[in-house]
Amino acid sequence: MFIGFIPFLSAAVALLLSLSGRDRAAGTTWWLTTLLVAVWAIHHGSHHIPQFATYGSW
């Protein structure tokens, strides 16, 4: 699933912070990335509920 550019950028920053040894900032940025991905998935997924309702398993 395409998660968008901002969460990807946030994950890249978190990775760089992790590699540079800034543990507190890296941890905060990883949590922010997780939150952004969750919000995006819920937002994006909500637009597909009518599609999912037409599937046989639903």
C-alpha distance matrix in Angstrom:
0.0 3.8 6.1 9.1 12.2 14.3 12.5 12.3 15.9 16.9 15.7 17.7 20.7 20.5 20.7 23.6 25.3 25.0 26.5 29.3 30.4 29.7 28.6 28.9 27.0 24.3 24.0 23.8 21.1 19.0 19.5 18.6 15.3 14.6 15.8 13.8 10.4 12.0 13.3 10.3 8.5 11.9 12.6 9.6 10.0 13.7 13.6 12.6 15.4 17.9 15.8 15.4 19.2 20.1 18.9 21.8 20.6 20.3
3.8 0.0 3.8 5.7 8.7 11.2 10.2 9.8 13.2 14.6 14.1 15.7 18.5 19.0 19.4 21.9 23.8 24.0 25.4 27.8 29.3 28.4 27.7 27.9 25.6 23.1 23.3 22.8 19.7 18.2 18.9 17.4 14.1 14.4 15.3 12.5 9.8 12.2 12.8 9.3 9.0 12.5 12.2 9.4 11.1 14.4 14.0 13.8 17.0 19.3 17.6 17.8 21.4 22.4 21.6 24.7 23.8 23.2
6.1 3.8 0.0 3.8 6.9 8.3 6.8 7.4 10.7 11.5 11.3 13.5 15.8 16.1 17.0 19.6 21.0 21.4 23.2 25.4 26.6 25.4 24.7 24.6 22.2 20.0 20.0 19.2 16.3 14.9 15.4 13.7 10.5 10.9 11.7 8.8 6.3 9.2 9.8 6.5 7.2 10.7 10.6 8.9 11.0 14.0 14.3 14.8 17.5 20.3 19.2 19.2 22.6 24.1 23.5 26.6 25.2 24.3
9.1 5.7 3.8 0.0 3.8 5.8 6.2 6.7 9.0 10.6 11.4 12.9 14.9 16.0 17.2 19.1 20.6 21.7 23.3 25.1 26.6 25.3 25.0 24.8 22.0 20.1 20.7 19.5 16.3 15.8 16.5 14.1 11.2 12.7 12.9 9.4 8.4 11.5 11.1 7.8 9.8 12.8 11.6 10.2 13.1 15.6 15.3 16.5 19.5 21.9 21.1 21.6 24.8 26.3 26.0 29.3 28.3 27.2
12.2 8.7 6.9 3.8 0.0 3.8 5.7 5.1 6.1 8.6 9.9 10.5 12.3 14.2 15.3 16.6 18.3 19.8 21.1 22.6 24.5 23.2 23.5 23.4 20.3 18.6 19.8 18.6 15.0 15.1 16.5 13.8 11.1 13.6 14.1 10.5 10.4 13.9 13.5 10.8 13.2 16.1 14.9 13.8 16.9 19.2 18.9 20.2 23.2 25.6 24.7 25.3 28.6 30.0 29.7 33.0 31.9 30.9
14.3 11.2 8.3 5.8 3.8 0.0 3.8 5.4 5.0 6.1 8.6 9.8 10.5 12.2 14.1 15.4 16.4 18.2 20.0 21.0 22.6 20.8 21.0 20.5 17.3 16.0 17.1 15.5 12.1 12.7 13.7 10.7 8.6 11.6 11.5 8.1 9.2 12.6 11.8 10.1 13.1 15.5 14.4 14.3 17.4 19.3 19.6 21.4 23.9 26.6 26.2 26.5 29.6 31.4 31.2 34.5 33.1 31.8
12.5 10.2 6.8 6.2 5.7 3.8 0.0 3.8 5.4 4.9 6.1 8.6 9.8 10.3 12.2 14.2 15.1 16.2 18.3 19.8 21.0 19.3 19.0 18.6 15.9 14.1 14.6 13.4 10.1 9.8 10.8 8.4 5.5 8.1 8.8 5.8 6.2 9.8 10.1 8.7 11.1 13.8 13.7 13.6 16.1 18.4 19.2 20.5 22.8 25.9 25.3 25.1 28.3 30.2 29.7 32.7 31.0 29.9
12.3 9.8 7.4 6.7 5.1 5.4 3.8 0.0 3.8 5.4 5.1 6.3 8.7 9.8 10.5 12.5 14.3 15.2 16.6 18.5 20.2 19.1 19.1 19.5 16.7 14.3 15.5 15.1 11.5 10.9 12.9 11.1 7.8 10.4 12.1 9.4 8.9 12.7 13.5 11.6 13.3 16.6 16.5 15.7 18.1 20.8 21.3 22.2 24.8 27.6 26.6 26.5 29.9 31.5 30.7 33.6 32.0 31.3
15.9 13.2 10.7 9.0 6.1 5.0 5.4 3.8 0.0 3.8 5.4 5.0 6.3 8.6 9.8 10.7 12.4 14.2 15.4 16.6 18.6 17.3 17.9 18.2 14.9 13.2 15.1 14.3 10.5 11.1 13.4 11.2 8.8 12.2 13.4 10.8 11.4 15.1 15.4 13.9 16.3 19.2 18.7 18.3 21.0 23.4 23.8 25.1 27.7 30.5 29.7 29.8 33.1 34.7 34.1 37.2 35.6 34.8
16.9 14.6 11.5 10.6 8.6 6.1 4.9 5.4 3.8 0.0 3.8 5.4 5.1 6.2 8.6 9.9 10.5 12.2 14.3 15.3 16.6 14.9 15.0 14.9 11.7 10.1 11.6 10.5 6.8 7.7 9.8 7.6 5.7 9.4 10.6 8.7 10.0 13.3 13.8 13.3 15.6 18.1 18.1 18.4 20.8 23.0 24.0 25.4 27.6 30.7 30.2 29.9 33.1 35.1 34.4 37.3 35.5 34.5
15.7 14.1 11.3 11.4 9.9 8.6 6.1 5.1 5.4 3.8 0.0 3.8 5.4 5.0 6.1 8.6 9.7 10.3 12.2 14.1 15.4 14.3 14.1 14.7 12.2 9.4 10.7 10.9 7.4 6.5 9.5 8.7 5.8 8.7 11.2 9.9 10.0 13.3 14.7 14.1 15.6 18.5 19.1 19.1 21.0 23.6 24.7 25.6 27.7 30.9 30.1 29.5 32.8 34.7 33.6 36.3 34.3 33.6
17.7 15.7 13.5 12.9 10.5 9.8 8.6 6.3 5.0 5.4 3.8 0.0 3.8 5.4 5.1 6.3 8.6 9.8 10.6 12.4 14.5 13.9 14.5 15.7 12.9 10.3 12.7 13.1 9.6 9.5 12.9 11.9 9.5 12.5 14.8 13.3 13.4 16.9 18.1 17.1 18.8 21.8 22.1 21.8 23.9 26.6 27.4 28.2 30.7 33.7 32.6 32.2 35.7 37.3 36.2 39.0 37.1 36.6
20.7 18.5 15.8 14.9 12.3 10.5 9.8 8.7 6.3 5.1 5.4 3.8 0.0 3.8 5.4 5.1 6.1 8.5 9.9 10.5 12.5 11.2 12.3 13.0 9.8 8.0 10.9 10.9 7.5 8.9 12.0 10.8 9.6 13.0 14.8 13.6 14.7 17.9 18.7 18.3 20.4 23.1 23.2 23.4 25.7 28.0 29.0 30.2 32.5 35.6 34.9 34.5 37.8 39.7 38.8 41.6 39.6 38.9
20.5 19.0 16.1 16.0 14.2 12.2 10.3 9.8 8.6 6.2 5.0 5.4 3.8 0.0 3.8 5.5 5.0 6.0 8.6 9.8 10.7 9.4 9.4 10.3 7.8 4.9 7.5 8.2 5.2 5.7 9.2 9.2 8.1 10.9 13.2 12.9 13.8 16.5 18.0 18.1 19.7 22.2 23.0 23.4 25.2 27.6 29.1 30.1 32.0 35.3 34.7 33.9 37.1 39.2 38.1 40.6 38.4 37.7
20.7 19.4 17.0 17.2 15.3 14.1 12.2 10.5 9.8 8.6 6.1 5.1 5.4 3.8 0.0 3.8 5.4 5.0 6.2 8.6 10.1 10.2 10.4 12.4 10.5 7.2 9.7 11.5 8.9 8.2 12.0 12.5 10.7 13.0 15.9 15.5 15.6 18.5 20.4 20.1 21.3 24.2 25.1 25.0 26.7 29.4 30.7 31.3 33.4 36.6 35.7 34.8 38.2 40.0 38.6 41.1 38.9 38.5
23.6 21.9 19.6 19.1 16.6 15.4 14.2 12.5 10.7 9.9 8.6 6.3 5.1 5.5 3.8 0.0 3.8 5.4 5.1 6.1 8.7 8.9 10.5 12.6 10.4 8.0 11.5 12.8 10.3 10.9 14.6 14.6 13.3 16.1 18.5 17.9 18.5 21.6 23.0 22.6 24.3 27.1 27.6 27.6 29.6 32.2 33.3 34.2 36.4 39.5 38.6 38.0 41.3 43.1 41.9 44.5 42.4 41.9
25.3 23.8 21.0 20.6 18.3 16.4 15.1 14.3 12.4 10.5 9.7 8.6 6.1 5.0 5.4 3.8 0.0 3.8 5.5 5.1 6.4 5.4 7.1 9.0 6.8 5.0 8.7 10.1 8.5 9.7 12.9 13.2 13.0 15.6 17.7 17.7 18.8 21.4 22.8 23.0 24.8 27.2 27.9 28.4 30.3 32.6 34.0 35.1 37.0 40.3 39.7 38.9 42.1 44.2 43.0 45.5 43.3 42.6
25.0 24.0 21.4 21.7 19.8 18.2 16.2 15.2 14.2 12.2 10.3 9.8 8.5 6.0 5.0 5.4 3.8 0.0 3.8 5.5 5.4 5.9 6.0 8.9 8.2 5.2 7.9 10.6 9.5 9.3 12.7 14.0 13.4 15.2 17.9 18.4 18.9 21.3 23.2 23.6 24.8 27.3 28.5 28.9 30.3 32.8 34.5 35.2 36.9 40.4 39.6 38.5 41.7 43.8 42.3 44.6 42.1 41.7
26.5 25.4 23.2 23.3 21.1 20.0 18.3 16.6 15.4 14.3 12.2 10.6 9.9 8.6 6.2 5.1 5.5 3.8 0.0 3.8 5.5 7.7 8.9 12.1 11.4 8.8 11.7 14.2 12.9 12.7 16.3 17.3 16.3 18.3 21.2 21.3 21.6 24.2 26.2 26.1 27.3 30.1 31.1 31.2 32.7 35.4 36.8 37.4 39.4 42.7 41.7 40.7 44.0 45.9 44.3 46.6 44.2 44.0
29.3 27.8 25.4 25.1 22.6 21.0 19.8 18.5 16.6 15.3 14.1 12.4 10.5 9.8 8.6 6.1 5.1 5.5 3.8 0.0 3.8 5.8 8.4 11.3 10.4 9.1 12.4 14.4 13.4 14.2 17.5 18.2 17.8 20.2 22.6 22.7 23.5 26.1 27.7 27.9 29.4 32.0 32.8 33.1 34.9 37.4 38.8 39.7 41.6 45.0 44.1 43.3 46.5 48.5 47.1 49.5 47.2 46.8
30.4 29.3 26.6 26.6 24.5 22.6 21.0 20.2 18.6 16.6 15.4 14.5 12.5 10.7 10.1 8.7 6.4 5.4 5.5 3.8 0.0 3.8 5.5 8.9 9.2 8.2 10.7 13.2 13.2 13.8 16.6 17.9 18.1 19.9 22.3 23.0 23.9 26.1 27.8 28.5 29.8 32.1 33.3 33.9 35.4 37.8 39.5 40.4 42.0 45.5 44.9 43.7 46.9 49.0 47.6 49.8 47.2 46.8
29.7 28.4 25.4 25.3 23.2 20.8 19.3 19.1 17.3 14.9 14.3 13.9 11.2 9.4 10.2 8.9 5.4 5.9 7.7 5.8 3.8 0.0 3.8 5.8 5.7 5.9 8.6 10.2 10.6 12.0 14.4 15.4 16.2 18.2 20.0 20.8 22.2 24.2 25.6 26.5 28.2 30.2 31.2 32.2 33.8 35.9 37.7 38.9 40.4 43.9 43.5 42.5 45.5 47.8 46.7 49.0 46.5 45.7
28.6 27.7 24.7 25.0 23.5 21.0 19.0 19.1 17.9 15.0 14.1 14.5 12.3 9.4 10.4 10.5 7.1 6.0 8.9 8.4 5.5 3.8 0.0 3.8 5.6 5.0 6.0 8.5 9.7 10.3 12.2 14.1 15.0 16.3 18.3 19.7 20.9 22.4 24.2 25.4 26.7 28.6 29.9 31.0 32.3 34.4 36.5 37.5 38.8 42.4 42.1 40.7 43.6 46.1 44.8 46.9 44.2 43.5
28.9 27.9 24.6 24.8 23.4 20.5 18.6 19.5 18.2 14.9 14.7 15.7 13.0 10.3 12.4 12.6 9.0 8.9 12.1 11.3 8.9 5.8 3.8 0.0 3.8 5.4 5.2 6.3 8.6 10.0 10.9 12.4 14.3 15.5 16.8 18.4 20.2 21.4 22.7 24.4 25.9 27.3 28.6 30.1 31.5 33.2 35.4 36.7 37.8 41.4 41.4 40.2 42.9 45.5 44.5 46.7 44.0 43.0
27.0 25.6 22.2 22.0 20.3 17.3 15.9 16.7 14.9 11.7 12.2 12.9 9.8 7.8 10.5 10.4 6.8 8.2 11.4 10.4 9.2 5.7 5.6 3.8 0.0 3.8 5.5 5.2 6.1 8.6 10.0 10.5 12.2 14.3 15.3 16.3 18.3 20.0 20.9 22.2 24.2 25.8 26.6 28.0 29.7 31.5 33.4 34.9 36.2 39.7 39.7 38.7 41.5 44.1 43.2 45.7 43.2 42.1
24.3 23.1 20.0 20.1 18.6 16.0 14.1 14.3 13.2 10.1 9.4 10.3 8.0 4.9 7.2 8.0 5.0 5.2 8.8 9.1 8.2 5.9 5.0 5.4 3.8 0.0 3.8 5.4 5.0 6.1 8.6 9.7 10.3 12.3 14.1 15.1 16.4 18.3 19.8 20.8 22.3 24.3 25.4 26.4 27.9 30.0 31.9 33.0 34.5 38.0 37.7 36.6 39.6 42.0 40.9 43.2 40.7 39.9
24.0 23.3 20.0 20.7 19.8 17.1 14.6 15.5 15.1 11.6 10.7 12.7 10.9 7.5 9.7 11.5 8.7 7.9 11.7 12.4 10.7 8.6 6.0 5.2 5.5 3.8 0.0 3.8 5.4 5.1 6.3 8.6 9.8 10.6 12.4 14.2 15.4 16.6 18.4 19.9 21.1 22.8 24.3 25.6 26.7 28.6 30.9 31.9 33.0 36.7 36.6 35.2 38.0 40.6 39.4 41.6 38.9 38.0
23.8 22.8 19.2 19.5 18.6 15.5 13.4 15.1 14.3 10.5 10.9 13.1 10.9 8.2 11.5 12.8 10.1 10.6 14.2 14.4 13.2 10.2 8.5 6.3 5.2 5.4 3.8 0.0 3.8 5.5 5.2 6.2 8.7 9.9 10.6 12.3 14.3 15.4 16.5 18.3 20.0 21.2 22.4 24.0 25.5 27.0 29.2 30.7 31.8 35.3 35.5 34.4 37.0 39.7 38.9 41.3 38.7 37.5
21.1 19.7 16.3 16.3 15.0 12.1 10.1 11.5 10.5 6.8 7.4 9.6 7.5 5.2 8.9 10.3 8.5 9.5 12.9 13.4 13.2 10.6 9.7 8.6 6.1 5.0 5.4 3.8 0.0 3.8 5.4 4.9 6.1 8.6 9.7 10.3 12.2 14.1 15.1 16.2 18.1 19.9 20.7 21.9 23.7 25.5 27.4 28.8 30.3 33.7 33.6 32.8 35.6 38.1 37.3 39.8 37.5 36.3
19.0 18.2 14.9 15.8 15.1 12.7 9.8 10.9 11.1 7.7 6.5 9.5 8.9 5.7 8.2 10.9 9.7 9.3 12.7 14.2 13.8 12.0 10.3 10.0 8.6 6.1 5.1 5.5 3.8 0.0 3.8 5.4 5.0 6.2 8.6 9.8 10.6 12.3 14.2 15.2 16.4 18.4 19.8 20.8 22.1 24.2 26.2 27.2 28.6 32.1 31.8 30.6 33.6 36.0 34.9 37.3 34.8 33.8
19.5 18.9 15.4 16.5 16.5 13.7 10.8 12.9 13.4 9.8 9.5 12.9 12.0 9.2 12.0 14.6 12.9 12.7 16.3 17.5 16.6 14.4 12.2 10.9 10.0 8.6 6.3 5.2 5.4 3.8 0.0 3.8 5.3 5.0 6.2 8.6 9.9 10.6 12.2 14.1 15.3 16.6 18.2 19.7 20.8 22.5 24.9 26.0 27.0 30.6 30.7 29.4 32.0 34.8 33.9 36.1 33.5 32.3
18.6 17.4 13.7 14.1 13.8 10.7 8.4 11.1 11.2 7.6 8.7 11.9 10.8 9.2 12.5 14.6 13.2 14.0 17.3 18.2 17.9 15.4 14.1 12.4 10.5 9.7 8.6 6.2 4.9 5.4 3.8 0.0 3.8 5.4 5.1 6.1 8.6 9.9 10.5 12.1 14.1 15.4 16.2 17.9 19.5 21.0 23.1 24.7 25.9 29.4 29.6 28.7 31.4 34.0 33.5 36.1 33.8 32.3
15.3 14.1 10.5 11.2 11.1 8.6 5.5 7.8 8.8 5.7 5.8 9.5 9.6 8.1 10.7 13.3 13.0 13.4 16.3 17.8 18.1 16.2 15.0 14.3 12.2 10.3 9.8 8.7 6.1 5.0 5.3 3.8 0.0 3.8 5.4 5.1 6.2 8.6 9.9 10.5 12.2 14.3 15.2 16.1 17.7 19.8 21.6 22.8 24.4 27.8 27.6 26.7 29.7 32.1 31.3 33.9 31.7 30.6
14.6 14.4 10.9 12.7 13.6 11.6 8.1 10.4 12.2 9.4 8.7 12.5 13.0 10.9 13.0 16.1 15.6 15.2 18.3 20.2 19.9 18.2 16.3 15.5 14.3 12.3 10.6 9.9 8.6 6.2 5.0 5.4 3.8 0.0 3.8 5.5 5.2 6.2 8.6 9.9 10.6 12.3 14.2 15.2 16.1 18.2 20.5 21.3 22.5 26.1 25.9 24.6 27.4 30.0 29.1 31.5 29.0 27.9
15.8 15.3 11.7 12.9 14.1 11.5 8.8 12.1 13.4 10.6 11.2 14.8 14.8 13.2 15.9 18.5 17.7 17.9 21.2 22.6 22.3 20.0 18.3 16.8 15.3 14.1 12.4 10.6 9.7 8.6 6.2 5.1 5.4 3.8 0.0 3.8 5.5 5.1 6.1 8.5 9.8 10.6 12.1 14.0 15.1 16.5 18.9 20.3 21.2 24.8 25.2 24.1 26.6 29.4 28.9 31.4 29.1 27.4
13.8 12.5 8.8 9.4 10.5 8.1 5.8 9.4 10.8 8.7 9.9 13.3 13.6 12.9 15.5 17.9 17.7 18.4 21.3 22.7 23.0 20.8 19.7 18.4 16.3 15.1 14.2 12.3 10.3 9.8 8.6 6.1 5.1 5.5 3.8 0.0 3.8 5.5 5.2 6.0 8.5 10.0 10.4 11.8 13.7 15.3 17.1 18.8 20.2 23.6 23.8 23.2 25.9 28.4 28.1 31.0 29.0 27.4
10.4 9.8 6.3 8.4 10.4 9.2 6.2 8.9 11.4 10.0 10.0 13.4 14.7 13.8 15.6 18.5 18.8 18.9 21.6 23.5 23.9 22.2 20.9 20.2 18.3 16.4 15.4 14.3 12.2 10.6 9.9 8.6 6.2 5.2 5.5 3.8 0.0 3.8 5.5 5.1 6.0 8.6 9.8 10.2 11.6 13.9 15.7 16.7 18.3 21.7 21.4 20.6 23.5 25.9 25.2 28.0 26.0 24.7
12.0 12.2 9.2 11.5 13.9 12.6 9.8 12.7 15.1 13.3 13.3 16.9 17.9 16.5 18.5 21.6 21.4 21.3 24.2 26.1 26.1 24.2 22.4 21.4 20.0 18.3 16.6 15.4 14.1 12.3 10.6 9.9 8.6 6.2 5.1 5.5 3.8 0.0 3.8 5.4 5.1 6.2 8.5 9.9 10.3 12.1 14.6 15.6 16.4 20.1 20.3 19.0 21.6 24.4 23.8 26.3 24.1 22.5
13.3 12.8 9.8 11.1 13.5 11.8 10.1 13.5 15.4 13.8 14.7 18.1 18.7 18.0 20.4 23.0 22.8 23.2 26.2 27.7 27.8 25.6 24.2 22.7 20.9 19.8 18.4 16.5 15.1 14.2 12.2 10.5 9.9 8.6 6.1 5.2 5.5 3.8 0.0 3.8 5.5 5.2 6.0 8.4 9.7 10.6 13.0 14.8 15.7 19.1 19.8 19.1 21.4 24.3 24.3 27.1 25.2 23.2
10.3 9.3 6.5 7.8 10.8 10.1 8.7 11.6 13.9 13.3 14.1 17.1 18.3 18.1 20.1 22.6 23.0 23.6 26.1 27.9 28.5 26.5 25.4 24.4 22.2 20.8 19.9 18.3 16.2 15.2 14.1 12.1 10.5 9.9 8.5 6.0 5.1 5.4 3.8 0.0 3.8 5.5 5.1 5.8 8.1 9.8 11.2 12.8 14.6 17.8 17.9 17.7 20.4 22.8 22.8 25.9 24.3 22.5
8.5 9.0 7.2 9.8 13.2 13.1 11.1 13.3 16.3 15.6 15.6 18.8 20.4 19.7 21.3 24.3 24.8 24.8 27.3 29.4 29.8 28.2 26.7 25.9 24.2 22.3 21.1 20.0 18.1 16.4 15.3 14.1 12.2 10.6 9.8 8.5 6.0 5.1 5.5 3.8 0.0 3.8 5.5 5.2 5.6 8.2 10.1 10.8 12.3 15.7 15.5 14.7 17.6 20.0 19.6 22.5 20.8 19.2
11.9 12.5 10.7 12.8 16.1 15.5 13.8 16.6 19.2 18.1 18.5 21.8 23.1 22.2 24.2 27.1 27.2 27.3 30.1 32.0 32.1 30.2 28.6 27.3 25.8 24.3 22.8 21.2 19.9 18.4 16.6 15.4 14.3 12.3 10.6 10.0 8.6 6.2 5.2 5.5 3.8 0.0 3.8 5.6 5.1 6.0 8.9 10.1 10.6 14.2 14.9 14.0 16.2 19.1 19.2 22.0 20.2 18.0
12.6 12.2 10.6 11.6 14.9 14.4 13.7 16.5 18.7 18.1 19.1 22.1 23.2 23.0 25.1 27.6 27.9 28.5 31.1 32.8 33.3 31.2 29.9 28.6 26.6 25.4 24.3 22.4 20.7 19.8 18.2 16.2 15.2 14.2 12.1 10.4 9.8 8.5 6.0 5.1 5.5 3.8 0.0 3.8 5.6 5.4 7.1 9.6 10.8 13.7 14.7 14.7 16.9 19.5 20.1 23.3 22.1 19.7
9.6 9.4 8.9 10.2 13.8 14.3 13.6 15.7 18.3 18.4 19.1 21.8 23.4 23.4 25.0 27.6 28.4 28.9 31.2 33.1 33.9 32.2 31.0 30.1 28.0 26.4 25.6 24.0 21.9 20.8 19.7 17.9 16.1 15.2 14.0 11.8 10.2 9.9 8.4 5.8 5.2 5.6 3.8 0.0 3.8 5.5 5.7 7.3 9.7 12.4 12.4 12.8 15.5 17.6 18.0 21.4 20.5 18.5
10.0 11.1 11.0 13.1 16.9 17.4 16.1 18.1 21.0 20.8 21.0 23.9 25.7 25.2 26.7 29.6 30.3 30.3 32.7 34.9 35.4 33.8 32.3 31.5 29.7 27.9 26.7 25.5 23.7 22.1 20.8 19.5 17.7 16.1 15.1 13.7 11.6 10.3 9.7 8.1 5.6 5.1 5.6 3.8 0.0 3.8 5.3 5.3 6.8 10.1 10.1 9.7 12.4 14.7 14.9 18.1 16.9 14.9
13.7 14.4 14.0 15.6 19.2 19.3 18.4 20.8 23.4 23.0 23.6 26.6 28.0 27.6 29.4 32.2 32.6 32.8 35.4 37.4 37.8 35.9 34.4 33.2 31.5 30.0 28.6 27.0 25.5 24.2 22.5 21.0 19.8 18.2 16.5 15.3 13.9 12.1 10.6 9.8 8.2 6.0 5.4 5.5 3.8 0.0 3.8 5.4 5.5 8.6 10.0 10.0 11.6 14.4 15.4 18.5 17.6 14.9
13.6 14.0 14.3 15.3 18.9 19.6 19.2 21.3 23.8 24.0 24.7 27.4 29.0 29.1 30.7 33.3 34.0 34.5 36.8 38.8 39.5 37.7 36.5 35.4 33.4 31.9 30.9 29.2 27.4 26.2 24.9 23.1 21.6 20.5 18.9 17.1 15.7 14.6 13.0 11.2 10.1 8.9 7.1 5.7 5.3 3.8 0.0 3.8 5.8 7.3 8.4 9.8 11.5 13.5 15.0 18.5 18.3 15.8
12.6 13.8 14.8 16.5 20.2 21.4 20.5 22.2 25.1 25.4 25.6 28.2 30.2 30.1 31.3 34.2 35.1 35.2 37.4 39.7 40.4 38.9 37.5 36.7 34.9 33.0 31.9 30.7 28.8 27.2 26.0 24.7 22.8 21.3 20.3 18.8 16.7 15.6 14.8 12.8 10.8 10.1 9.6 7.3 5.3 5.4 3.8 0.0 3.8 5.5 5.2 6.2 8.7 10.4 11.4 14.9 14.8 12.7
15.4 17.0 17.5 19.5 23.2 23.9 22.8 24.8 27.7 27.6 27.7 30.7 32.5 32.0 33.4 36.4 37.0 36.9 39.4 41.6 42.0 40.4 38.8 37.8 36.2 34.5 33.0 31.8 30.3 28.6 27.0 25.9 24.4 22.5 21.2 20.2 18.3 16.4 15.7 14.6 12.3 10.6 10.8 9.7 6.8 5.5 5.8 3.8 0.0 3.8 5.4 5.0 6.1 9.0 10.2 13.4 13.0 10.1
17.9 19.3 20.3 21.9 25.6 26.6 25.9 27.6 30.5 30.7 30.9 33.7 35.6 35.3 36.6 39.5 40.3 40.4 42.7 45.0 45.5 43.9 42.4 41.4 39.7 38.0 36.7 35.3 33.7 32.1 30.6 29.4 27.8 26.1 24.8 23.6 21.7 20.1 19.1 17.8 15.7 14.2 13.7 12.4 10.1 8.6 7.3 5.5 3.8 0.0 3.8 5.5 5.1 6.9 9.4 12.7 13.3 10.5
15.8 17.6 19.2 21.1 24.7 26.2 25.3 26.6 29.7 30.2 30.1 32.6 34.9 34.7 35.7 38.6 39.7 39.6 41.7 44.1 44.9 43.5 42.1 41.4 39.7 37.7 36.6 35.5 33.6 31.8 30.7 29.6 27.6 25.9 25.2 23.8 21.4 20.3 19.8 17.9 15.5 14.9 14.7 12.4 10.1 10.0 8.4 5.2 5.4 3.8 0.0 3.8 5.4 5.5 7.2 10.9 11.9 10.0
15.4 17.8 19.2 21.6 25.3 26.5 25.1 26.5 29.8 29.9 29.5 32.2 34.5 33.9 34.8 38.0 38.9 38.5 40.7 43.3 43.7 42.5 40.7 40.2 38.7 36.6 35.2 34.4 32.8 30.6 29.4 28.7 26.7 24.6 24.1 23.2 20.6 19.0 19.1 17.7 14.7 14.0 14.7 12.8 9.7 10.0 9.8 6.2 5.0 5.5 3.8 0.0 3.8 5.4 5.4 8.8 8.7 6.7
19.2 21.4 22.6 24.8 28.6 29.6 28.3 29.9 33.1 33.1 32.8 35.7 37.8 37.1 38.2 41.3 42.1 41.7 44.0 46.5 46.9 45.5 43.6 42.9 41.5 39.6 38.0 37.0 35.6 33.6 32.0 31.4 29.7 27.4 26.6 25.9 23.5 21.6 21.4 20.4 17.6 16.2 16.9 15.5 12.4 11.6 11.5 8.7 6.1 5.1 5.4 3.8 0.0 3.8 5.6 8.0 8.5 5.6
20.1 22.4 24.1 26.3 30.0 31.4 30.2 31.5 34.7 35.1 34.7 37.3 39.7 39.2 40.0 43.1 44.2 43.8 45.9 48.5 49.0 47.8 46.1 45.5 44.1 42.0 40.6 39.7 38.1 36.0 34.8 34.0 32.1 30.0 29.4 28.4 25.9 24.4 24.3 22.8 20.0 19.1 19.5 17.6 14.7 14.4 13.5 10.4 9.0 6.9 5.5 5.4 3.8 0.0 3.8 6.5 8.6 7.1
18.9 21.6 23.5 26.0 29.7 31.2 29.7 30.7 34.1 34.4 33.6 36.2 38.8 38.1 38.6 41.9 43.0 42.3 44.3 47.1 47.6 46.7 44.8 44.5 43.2 40.9 39.4 38.9 37.3 34.9 33.9 33.5 31.3 29.1 28.9 28.1 25.2 23.8 24.3 22.8 19.6 19.2 20.1 18.0 14.9 15.4 15.0 11.4 10.2 9.4 7.2 5.4 5.6 3.8 0.0 3.8 5.6 5.6
21.8 24.7 26.6 29.3 33.0 34.5 32.7 33.6 37.2 37.3 36.3 39.0 41.6 40.6 41.1 44.5 45.5 44.6 46.6 49.5 49.8 49.0 46.9 46.7 45.7 43.2 41.6 41.3 39.8 37.3 36.1 36.1 33.9 31.5 31.4 31.0 28.0 26.3 27.1 25.9 22.5 22.0 23.3 21.4 18.1 18.5 18.5 14.9 13.4 12.7 10.9 8.8 8.0 6.5 3.8 0.0 3.8 5.4
20.6 23.8 25.2 28.3 31.9 33.1 31.0 32.0 35.6 35.5 34.3 37.1 39.6 38.4 38.9 42.4 43.3 42.1 44.2 47.2 47.2 46.5 44.2 44.0 43.2 40.7 38.9 38.7 37.5 34.8 33.5 33.8 31.7 29.0 29.1 29.0 26.0 24.1 25.2 24.3 20.8 20.2 22.1 20.5 16.9 17.6 18.3 14.8 13.0 13.3 11.9 8.7 8.5 8.6 5.6 3.8 0.0 3.8
20.3 23.2 24.3 27.2 30.9 31.8 29.9 31.3 34.8 34.5 33.6 36.6 38.9 37.7 38.5 41.9 42.6 41.7 44.0 46.8 46.8 45.7 43.5 43.0 42.1 39.9 38.0 37.5 36.3 33.8 32.3 32.3 30.6 27.9 27.4 27.4 24.7 22.5 23.2 22.5 19.2 18.0 19.7 18.5 14.9 14.9 15.8 12.7 10.1 10.5 10.0 6.7 5.6 7.1 5.6 5.4 3.8 0.0
